[in-house]
Amino acid sequence: MSTPSKSTSLQAYRLVLYRRALHPELFDVRSRRVIDHLDYEFEAWLLPGGHLMRFQHAGVCSTELITDLEEGIPDRGVVAAMPCAGEREHEEAFGDKLKYVSSVQTESLPESLYRATFDELTEFGEENKAMMHQWEDEDGGRCASILDVQRFRREIHAQAYHLSSRGGLVLRTQSIFEHVEG
């Protein structure tokens, strides 16, 4: 398999929702967290500039992928795919077992505001023991991916922040995975 190509353009970012699990060898996984809780299992992978979250209950699986990869992304099992630019919301029911809701917001900030936002969000990530990966881009700019997860009895709430210094890109997502009792 060839190395997936990456783009730093806001236009390349997209949310892809699957009805199945994906394999880690397709991605540059930098951090992983698994939560086994009563009736569900949740797994999160933090990627440079993106993330993947899988929620499974009663044999039904929902996977959210946020990526700027332009190729190498599976198309089998895709339920929805949409660009992340601007503001987006999406809801999806997976039969009568799972519900998924997501909100995506992006912005391009001037350099000084990007630096302040970067400092604020990385401090937030450290304080909350969120999954976090930091790196420098080719120009030496500071970049980060942060994923903060809250576990509840029947659901997972997750907030993700992906920051790229090139263009002052800040991508924020809020997602809820919920299993329906039954």
VENDA-V778033 format. One line per field, one symbol per residue. ss: DSSP state (A for helix, B for strand, O for the rest). phi: phi as a letter, one per 20 degrees, with the letter a starting at -180 (. if undefined). burial: + if it has 16 or more other ideal C-beta (glycine too) atoms within 10 Angstrom, else -. A space follows every 10 residues. Layout:
ss = ???
phi = ???
burial = ???
This chain:
ss = OOOOOBOOOA AAOBBBBBOO OOOAAAOOBB BBBBBBBOOB BBBBBBBOOB BBBBBBBOOB BBBBBBBOBO OOOOOOOBBB BBBOOOBBBB BBBBOOOBBB BBBBBBBBOO AAAAAAAAAA AAAAAAAOOO BBBBBBOOOO OBBBBBBBBB BOOOBBBBBB BBBBOAAABB BBBBBBBBBO OO
phi = .fffedcdeg fffbdcdddb edeffecefd bccccdclec cccccedfna bccdccblmd cccdcdbdfe bnefdfnfeb bbfegncccb cbddmddccc cbccccbddf gfffgffgff fffgfffelf fbcdbdffen ffcbcccdcd ecgdbcdcdc ccccffnmfc ddccccdcee fr
burial = -----+-+-+ -++++++++- -+----++-+ ---------+ -+++++++++ +++++++--+ +++++++++- --+------- ---++--+-+ ---+--++++ -+-+-++-+- ---+--++-- ++--+----+ +++------- +++++++++- ----++-+++ +++++--+++ +++-+++++- --
